[in-house]
Structure formats: structure tokens, C-alpha cells
Amino acid sequence: MCGIIGYIGHRDAWPIVTRGLKKMEYRGYDSAGIAIVNDVGFNLYKKAGKVSSLEQFTDGKDKSGKIAIGHTRWATHGEPSDCNSHPHSSNDKRLHIIHNGIIENYAVLKETLLTRGHQFDSDTDTEVLIHLIEEIQNMEQTDLLEAVRLALNEVIGAYAIVILDRGNPDQLIAARKGSPLVIGIGADEHFIASDVTPIVEYVKNVIYLNDNEIALIKTNQLSIKQRNNVVQTPLVHELELKLEELEKGGFDDFMLKEIFEQPRSLIDCMRGRIYPKEGKVELGGIKHYADKLTQIDRIIIVACGTSWHAGLVGEYLIEKFAQVSVEVEYASEFRYRHPIIRKDDLLIAISQSGETADTIAAIEIAKNKGATIFGICNVVGASIPRSTDAGVYTHAGPEIGVASTKAFTTQVAILTLIAFYIAQQKGILAPAELTVLLNELNSIPSKIQRVLAENEHIKDIAFEIKDAKSCLYLGRGSGFPVALEGALKLKEISYIHAEGYPAAEMKHGPIALIDEEMPVIFIATKNSSYEKVISNIREVKARKGKIIAIVTEGDIHVKEIADYYIEIPDTDEAFMPLIATVPLQLLAYHMATIRGCNVDQPRNLAKSVTVE
Ligand code: M6R
């Protein structure tokens, strides 16, 4: 959504904040702003566009100061513009706020404030909040911390906020509910940010603020209390993240780097969890539920976007190996239905960021009904892993590109391990059978490496179909979610319309779309539905569709009919999605870059969707 950063300490704040905002642009990039205080005064700079536009705008202006707050925005209330950019200011221009989230009751609050003489400069919900804080402080004649606490008690919605008082420039106040906020602890300095990416180069120790907590932050003092005034003892975490993980490492884009990182991220994801020789899977994060898992007879998977596609692959795997019935739900739909959730159900929430608002809401619903909740997340310490009963981290490393790539493959790997783990606990899979499966799973990273070696070939195909107006992705079985994921990758970064469909459903509608202009991408690997997919390919061929097929190495039949093909190494049918997704990621990547699109920051998108 939005990225926020604050600094208070002995260093020049401007470079820390601008650099930090650039690192968080994946969270939002339609406008940026910084408020900074120095000994002689205060400056507030805001600009529509990226952080680089703000830098150009402030060139030659006074940017000195040791305390500052900054924001990079993904618009929710009010179009991207200079005046809607954060920081927003109180009526008397003394208080300044940066905010990630949504104040849902802002309209009601604004009406009251208008009657009390407040004037607003923007269309945002955030400006209403800082006016409310100012109003309460004036009315109650209290300090800022108490005014913030009282104001937040009146607010409905989600927020991570940092407030700077230009009249009291030795402190910042931060608070969170529903949106992430982390505080970095240095020597006589503090950093506050939406996530650790902008602060990892300065500090090793961080505190993740919990929901409903408010922090008073000075250079050498940090105190935290809950909104109900109960003082909290902060839990300090040591960061394990390495700075290089946040750099492009010689690649043109984060997305390409992350696609190429998949063999490594899968190895990291499986390390210490699979024991092929012993035919055993160990998942420390859920081991306390080992017995309970043998009794579970229904699993509900909730997720959004790419994570939902991973869930669909998980459905095939869990039903096949663990013999448990699985339902996969869009979190955004699930939360507003009247879902039947029983106490003995298991809900698995999948989320790369661990901050997706709809997924968090779905968890709350299932929690209230007494279900057991597991999380599959990548970002350590995010809201979802902190609100679930147990879970498994994907350990994919930071994913900066807005389009999910290594998050997907590692989520699928974890779902595979959960399927095996349940099967093992139930005695469905004997160690000897698991040995065979785990040996094959262990070989997937090197097989993906072989697909990555086809990068130039895939680029050539991308060049041939780059002008397509629309593309169809077809697959059967677990090839269907792979098709959905391939289509999502293409549309989100190249802006070409694309649809994923079960290959057999094509005849029930989409076949009408097919003509010589329409590239149709088939997942046509050797598996139980291979022959049937070939029939579907022939049907498209008969209507002059352009066929691009993902085939198994050594295939003869599909190659004969396809216009273009990409070979992937043979594997057990269960692991095909892990490999077959990779050429589709590369195809989308090249089509987008050939068309001049910014793949890391596609238009209108943000990395984590922390509002519904
Ligand atoms: O962080 P999450 O996995 O919860 O995010 C869910 C979706 O917003 C996300 O998967 C989105 O669809 C991808 N970035 C698309 O590539």
C-alpha cells in the first residue's frame, strides 16, 4: 500500500528518509513527501510521482535536520497529486502525519471538524486524522501522546502512523492497528518504517509494534503503551536479513532477479524440513499440531492473487496425498459470505507479505468460530504469522518486485510439504514412498535451473507474440492454477489482457475468442491428462490459434502441432507446477520489458494490499 519512514537521531535525516522511501517504492509509488525539522525551522516537501520527482523538486532547497518523516503513496482517498501527498498537516500547521491504511469513518469525523472551523487542503482521510488529534489536544489541553491515544479511540479503520510536532522536535509518535510498523533501535537514534527494508542497513535490532500500541520515540528513549494506557515491554528481535538481499545484484530488475533466485529460495525453503533418506518430513512450525492433523477432515485455504493460485495447487496436493477435503477461497469473498466453519476445521492462510487485509479479516472470522489457523508467509514477523496458531515460513527471502514469483513457488513447496506431513502422520505415505517423492522434490531446484537456461529462447518467443491484444492460458489438473498464474503475471506487468482457463472448459465459451491473432499458451507436460490436452491443442489449431506449449523434455506429439514450445525437465506430476510456472514468469517478463513496461512497479499496483 503505502510506505512510511521516520528518523530521529544524530545523522542527517534527509538521505536516510529519501533512500528509505526509494526502497519502499514497491509499496506505492504515485506520490511522495517529507517533513523535516532543523534548528532554525521546518520544511515540508510533497510531490506527485516517484521519489525521484520529489528529489528533483527539492534540489537546492534546505533539507537539513536530524528528525524527519517521509511517505511514498498508493492512492486510496484522493487522486495522486501534490496536495494529496503525505505528510498531512494540522489546521495550525504544527503537527504533521504520515499514514498507511484507511480511516473508514473519516467522513463523519470531517463533518464535525468542519463545524469547528477546520479547513482541509486535501481529499484524504489522513488529513482528517491529524486535525482530529489537534482538536483533541486543544480541547483537552493535554500532551500530544495522550491526544493521539484519545483520537485513535475514535477512529475506525487501519493505520500505521508517525506524527511529528514541529514545536516539539525531540520526539516522534507512532501507532499501529492493522498496518505494519517496525521500529529500528540504534545508538542514540531510532528509525520507524513500514517494513525493515529501509532500515536494515542501519540497525540490527527492531521492535515490531503490535496492533493498538502507541510509541513515544526520542533519540535515546522509547516507550510503548497500549491504547488503553497499559504500558508494554517491547520485545526486541534481531534482524537476520542481509543487505545484499535487497539489491538487484546485477539484474536489470528485481523481478528477473527473483525469478532466477528460485532454485536458491526453494533450497532455503526445504532446508531442515525434508529428510529423503529417512523418508521423513519435519515442519517445526506446526509440529505441536501433528496429532490434531491426523483428525482433520476439512481444510479451508484462504488467500488473494498469486497466493490463491498457490492454494489451488495445494488443493490438488493435499487431497491427493493427505486425503483431506480442501476448499480454496478468495479471502475477499470468504469474509463477506456466511462461511460454514467448524471448530475442527483447519484454515490455512497464504500470504507472501503477511499483511493482506482481506486475508487477515478471513483469519479473524475463522478464529472467532474456533477453527485452527495456520499461516504460510514469507515476511517474518508480519501480521499474519503473528495472528495464527502456527505456521510455516517460506524463507524465499525478500520479494521486492510487485509481481510474485519466488513467493509462488515456495508457497507451493510448503503446501507440498504440508500434504506429505499430514500423509506421513496419518500413515498414508510410508517412509519408502516418501523417500522416492522427497528425492524427486530435492531435484526440483536443479531442474528449474535448466529452465532458466532457456531464458533467451523464451525471450525470442516473447518477441514473436509481444503485440498480442489478448492471450489465453490453458491447463488441466494442477496445470490449471499454473495457467491462472501465467495469465496473472502477463496482465499485471505487460497490461495485455490474459485469461487462465481449465483446458477442457475452453469449449464452453472461450473457444469463440480464438483466431490467428490469439496466442494460446498450453501447459502440455506429460501427465495423466496429456492425451486430453493434445486434443484441446488440436481444437485450437483447427481454429488457427497460435500455440505456445510448455512440454516435457523429449516430447514429440505436442511439438509437432505447436508453433512454439518450451521444454521443461520431466518430474513427478505432483511437482510439475513448481517447474512449469517458471517459463511463464519469464515469458511475461520479456513481453513486458520488450513493450517498455516497468515490471517492478506496474501501474496501479502495490506489493501488499493492506486495504480491502
Ligand atoms: O502478500 P500476499 O501474498 O497476501 O498478496 C496477495 C496478492 O496481492 C499478490 O499475490 C498479488 O496477486 C501478486 N503480487 C501478483 O503477482
Residues whose N, C-alpha, C, O or C-beta is under 5 A from the ligand:
A	BS01	M6R	C304 G305 T306 S307 I350 S351 Q352 S353 G354 T356 V402 A403 S404 K607 V609
